[in-house]
Amino acid sequence: MSQATEKRQIQARLIEQGSNFRQFALSHGYEVRTVTQVVQRWAGQKTLPRGRLTFQILQDLSRLIGKEVLPGILPENTEQTTAQAV
């Protein structure tokens, strides 16, 4: 799936929640431009970001929309996967 498609899916999930990138950024104390750049850069990727702010934005966004934006971004899902594997 392309990054543009992933970004649109995230945007659609936010709209379902009655929000958008701007409202999400402002309600979580992030710069609007930073949030849009993070989503543009990381949506659809398979690796995790190294930057703390980027990682936090993606975690908060994943929690809000109820779906991991990147595989493994939410620690609680990682713990569940590990527990199921045992």
MDTraj code that builds the backbone (N, CA, C; nanometers):
import mdtraj as md
import numpy as np

residues = "MET SER GLN ALA THR GLU LYS ARG GLN ILE GLN ALA ARG LEU ILE GLU GLN GLY SER ASN PHE ARG GLN PHE ALA LEU SER HIS GLY TYR GLU VAL ARG THR VAL THR GLN VAL VAL GLN ARG TRP ALA GLY GLN LYS THR LEU PRO ARG GLY ARG LEU THR PHE GLN ILE LEU GLN ASP LEU SER ARG LEU ILE GLY LYS GLU VAL LEU PRO GLY ILE LEU PRO GLU ASN THR GLU GLN THR THR ALA GLN ALA VAL".split()
xyz = np.array([
    [0.0835, -0.1173, 0.0000],
    [0.0000, 0.0000, 0.0000],
    [0.0884, 0.1240, 0.0000],
    [0.0506, 0.2266, -0.0740],
    [0.1331, 0.3463, -0.0849],
    [0.1176, 0.4359, 0.0376],
    [0.2132, 0.5267, 0.0533],
    [0.2087, 0.6189, 0.1657],
    [0.0874, 0.7107, 0.1558],
    [0.0517, 0.7525, 0.0338],
    [-0.0632, 0.8404, 0.0158],
    [-0.1915, 0.7704, 0.0591],
    [-0.2029, 0.6424, 0.0275],
    [-0.3201, 0.5652, 0.0678],
    [-0.3269, 0.5541, 0.2194],
    [-0.2133, 0.5235, 0.2825],
    [-0.2091, 0.5131, 0.4280],
    [-0.2474, 0.6457, 0.4932],
    [-0.1949, 0.7548, 0.4402],
    [-0.2268, 0.8867, 0.4955],
    [-0.3765, 0.9133, 0.4857],
    [-0.4354, 0.8789, 0.3753],
    [-0.5803, 0.8991, 0.3553],
    [-0.6613, 0.8116, 0.4516],
    [-0.6140, 0.6901, 0.4771],
    [-0.6841, 0.6022, 0.5717],
    [-0.6786, 0.6596, 0.7134],
    [-0.5633, 0.7126, 0.7511],
    [-0.5496, 0.7752, 0.8827],
    [-0.6423, 0.8955, 0.8912],
    [-0.6435, 0.9754, 0.7859],
    [-0.7292, 1.0929, 0.7807],
    [-0.8770, 1.0527, 0.7916],
    [-0.9154, 0.9466, 0.7237],
    [-1.0542, 0.8987, 0.7295],
    [-1.0903, 0.8529, 0.8704],
    [-0.9976, 0.7820, 0.9393],
    [-1.0223, 0.7382, 1.0769],
    [-1.0399, 0.8576, 1.1697],
    [-0.9602, 0.9624, 1.1485],
    [-0.9741, 1.0835, 1.2293],
    [-1.1096, 1.1494, 1.2062],
    [-1.1512, 1.1548, 1.0812],
    [-1.2809, 1.2142, 1.0483],
    [-1.3938, 1.1346, 1.1135],
    [-1.3818, 1.0015, 1.1148],
    [-1.4815, 0.9176, 1.1831],
    [-1.4908, 0.9532, 1.3307],
    [-1.3782, 0.9952, 1.3889],
    [-1.3731, 1.0330, 1.5302],
    [-1.4147, 1.1793, 1.5503],
    [-1.4509, 1.2468, 1.4411],
    [-1.4893, 1.3878, 1.4494],
    [-1.3689, 1.4794, 1.4632],
    [-1.2561, 1.4379, 1.4090],
    [-1.1332, 1.5144, 1.4218],
    [-1.0637, 1.5255, 1.2868],
    [-0.9479, 1.5883, 1.2859],
    [-0.8618, 1.5958, 1.1687],
    [-0.7194, 1.6168, 1.2176],
    [-0.6244, 1.6266, 1.1258],
    [-0.4843, 1.6407, 1.1675],
    [-0.4641, 1.7672, 1.2509],
    [-0.5283, 1.8749, 1.2119],
    [-0.5131, 2.0019, 1.2839],
    [-0.5658, 1.9911, 1.4268],
    [-0.6872, 1.9397, 1.4413],
    [-0.7459, 1.9261, 1.5751],
    [-0.6657, 1.8295, 1.6611],
    [-0.6191, 1.7199, 1.6022],
    [-0.5372, 1.6250, 1.6751],
    [-0.4113, 1.6935, 1.7270],
    [-0.3429, 1.7665, 1.6390],
    [-0.2183, 1.8334, 1.6768],
    [-0.2416, 1.9325, 1.7903],
    [-0.3404, 2.0163, 1.7759],
    [-0.3657, 2.1187, 1.8775],
    [-0.4080, 2.0582, 2.0104],
    [-0.4888, 1.9536, 2.0071],
    [-0.5369, 1.8930, 2.1320],
    [-0.4273, 1.8152, 2.2046],
    [-0.3225, 1.7753, 2.1326],
    [-0.2129, 1.7004, 2.1937],
    [-0.0873, 1.7855, 2.2143],
    [-0.0949, 1.9143, 2.1815],
    [0.0171, 2.0047, 2.2030],
    [0.1269, 1.9971, 2.0996],
    [0.0960, 1.9497, 1.9801],
    [0.1939, 1.9406, 1.8724],
    [0.1717, 2.0530, 1.7721],
    [0.2762, 2.0862, 1.6992],
    [0.2629, 2.1795, 1.5871],
    [0.1895, 2.1066, 1.4743],
    [0.0959, 2.1762, 1.4114],
    [0.0164, 2.1148, 1.3049],
    [0.1067, 2.0657, 1.1914],
    [0.2006, 2.1466, 1.1529],
    [0.2908, 2.1108, 1.0429],
    [0.3744, 1.9872, 1.0774],
    [0.4155, 1.9770, 1.2022],
    [0.4949, 1.8616, 1.2447],
    [0.4145, 1.7331, 1.2293],
    [0.2884, 1.7358, 1.2715],
    [0.2026, 1.6170, 1.2605],
    [0.1843, 1.5775, 1.1146],
    [0.1550, 1.6733, 1.0288],
    [0.1342, 1.6389, 0.8877],
    [0.2623, 1.5861, 0.8238],
    [0.3782, 1.6427, 0.8626],
    [0.5051, 1.5930, 0.8082],
    [0.5348, 1.4511, 0.8565],
    [0.5063, 1.4242, 0.9840],
    [0.5300, 1.2901, 1.0395],
    [0.4435, 1.1876, 0.9675],
    [0.3171, 1.2184, 0.9494],
    [0.2271, 1.1248, 0.8810],
    [0.2709, 1.1065, 0.7359],
    [0.3061, 1.2151, 0.6706],
    [0.3517, 1.2075, 0.5309],
    [0.4747, 1.1179, 0.5189],
    [0.5671, 1.1320, 0.6125],
    [0.6936, 1.0582, 0.6073],
    [0.6780, 0.9122, 0.6495],
    [0.5974, 0.8846, 0.7531],
    [0.5980, 0.7521, 0.8146],
    [0.4781, 0.6631, 0.7816],
    [0.3699, 0.7176, 0.7311],
    [0.2527, 0.6345, 0.6994],
    [0.2899, 0.5275, 0.5975],
    [0.2601, 0.4033, 0.6300],
    [0.2866, 0.2934, 0.5385],
    [0.4259, 0.2333, 0.5490],
    [0.5097, 0.2855, 0.6373],
    [0.6447, 0.2321, 0.6543],
    [0.6410, 0.1056, 0.7408],
    [0.7463, 0.0282, 0.7334],
    [0.7558, -0.0955, 0.8125],
    [0.8499, -0.0811, 0.9312],
    [0.9338, 0.0230, 0.9305],
    [1.0287, 0.0436, 1.0391],
    [0.9783, 0.1516, 1.1331],
    [1.0268, 0.1495, 1.2565],
    [0.9876, 0.2483, 1.3555],
    [1.0804, 0.3689, 1.3493],
    [1.0274, 0.4876, 1.3765],
    [1.1123, 0.6073, 1.3762],
    [1.2049, 0.6101, 1.4976],
    [1.3144, 0.6811, 1.4860],
    [1.4091, 0.6929, 1.5964],
    [1.3831, 0.8167, 1.6816],
    [1.3243, 0.9182, 1.6235],
    [1.2995, 1.0425, 1.6965],
    [1.1901, 1.0274, 1.8008],
    [1.2140, 1.0842, 1.9175],
    [1.1159, 1.0736, 2.0268],
    [0.9833, 1.1401, 1.9935],
    [0.9906, 1.2614, 1.9381],
    [0.8680, 1.3343, 1.9071],
    [0.7875, 1.2616, 1.8002],
    [0.8534, 1.2172, 1.6966],
    [0.7858, 1.1426, 1.5896],
    [0.7202, 1.0170, 1.6449],
    [0.7940, 0.9442, 1.7285],
    [0.7418, 0.8217, 1.7888],
    [0.6190, 0.8520, 1.8738],
    [0.6248, 0.9595, 1.9528],
    [0.5124, 0.9964, 2.0403],
    [0.3902, 1.0378, 1.9588],
    [0.4117, 1.1141, 1.8533],
    [0.3008, 1.1551, 1.7672],
    [0.2322, 1.0327, 1.7075],
    [0.3109, 0.9391, 1.6561],
    [0.2535, 0.8188, 1.5945],
    [0.1825, 0.7312, 1.6973],
    [0.2349, 0.7245, 1.8204],
    [0.1663, 0.6485, 1.9266],
    [0.0321, 0.7136, 1.9605],
    [0.0329, 0.8454, 1.9821],
    [-0.0905, 0.9163, 2.0160],
    [-0.1930, 0.9047, 1.9047],
    [-0.1486, 0.9160, 1.7823],
    [-0.2377, 0.9044, 1.6672],
    [-0.2956, 0.7635, 1.6584],
    [-0.2132, 0.6630, 1.6815],
    [-0.2596, 0.5237, 1.6775],
    [-0.3643, 0.4975, 1.7855],
    [-0.3400, 0.5489, 1.9045],
    [-0.4374, 0.5305, 2.0139],
    [-0.5702, 0.5989, 1.9815],
    [-0.5630, 0.7175, 1.9235],
    [-0.6850, 0.7916, 1.8925],
    [-0.7696, 0.7213, 1.7872],
    [-0.7054, 0.6712, 1.6818],
    [-0.7827, 0.6092, 1.5733],
    [-0.8109, 0.4618, 1.5985],
    [-0.7475, 0.4036, 1.7019],
    [-0.7743, 0.2642, 1.7359],
    [-0.7062, 0.1635, 1.6451],
    [-0.6008, 0.2068, 1.5774],
    [-0.5275, 0.1185, 1.4859],
    [-0.3830, 0.1647, 1.4817],
    [-0.2903, 0.0690, 1.4800],
    [-0.1497, 0.1058, 1.4720],
    [-0.1178, 0.1691, 1.3365],
    [-0.0605, 0.2876, 1.3415],
    [-0.0184, 0.3557, 1.2197],
    [0.1027, 0.2842, 1.1608],
    [0.1900, 0.2352, 1.2482],
    [0.3053, 0.1528, 1.2099],
    [0.3009, 0.0244, 1.2909],
    [0.3368, -0.0881, 1.2334],
    [0.3390, -0.2128, 1.3100],
    [0.4356, -0.2030, 1.4280],
    [0.3874, -0.2320, 1.5492],
    [0.4716, -0.2309, 1.6680],
    [0.4836, -0.0972, 1.7378],
    [0.4083, 0.0044, 1.6942],
    [0.4207, 0.1383, 1.7529],
    [0.3581, 0.1451, 1.8925],
    [0.2576, 0.0616, 1.9178],
    [0.1941, 0.0621, 2.0495],
    [0.2510, -0.0487, 2.1364],
    [0.3055, -0.0143, 2.2526],
    [0.3671, -0.1159, 2.3385],
    [0.2673, -0.2206, 2.3878],
    [0.1416, -0.1812, 2.4109],
    [0.0435, -0.2787, 2.4586],
    [0.0137, -0.3857, 2.3546],
    [0.0188, -0.3523, 2.2263],
    [-0.0016, -0.4528, 2.1217],
    [0.1175, -0.5447, 2.1097],
    [0.2369, -0.4942, 2.1348],
    [0.3581, -0.5759, 2.1325],
    [0.3524, -0.6784, 2.2450],
    [0.3076, -0.6358, 2.3630],
    [0.2977, -0.7268, 2.4778],
    [0.1934, -0.8356, 2.4530],
    [0.0814, -0.7993, 2.3899],
    [-0.0226, -0.8978, 2.3604],
    [0.0291, -1.0000, 2.2598],
    [0.1007, -0.9543, 2.1592],
    [0.1553, -1.0441, 2.0580],
    [0.2553, -1.1410, 2.1211],
    [0.3391, -1.0891, 2.2101],
    [0.4379, -1.1742, 2.2783],
    [0.3686, -1.2761, 2.3672],
    [0.2642, -1.2344, 2.4375],
    [0.1912, -1.3244, 2.5256],
    [0.1211, -1.4353, 2.4460],
    [0.0685, -1.4007, 2.3287],
    [0.0005, -1.5005, 2.2468],
    [0.0990, -1.6011, 2.1888],
    [0.2216, -1.5582, 2.1653],
    [0.3220, -1.6451, 2.1060],
    [0.3712, -1.7509, 2.2073],
    [0.3592, -1.7206, 2.3354],
    [0.4096, -1.8119, 2.4403],
    [0.3159, -1.9270, 2.4619],
])
top = md.Topology()
chain = top.add_chain()
for i, resn in enumerate(residues, 1):
    res = top.add_residue(resn, chain, resSeq=i)
    for name in ("N", "CA", "C"):
        top.add_atom(name, md.element.get_by_symbol(name[0]), res)
traj = md.Trajectory(xyz[None], top)
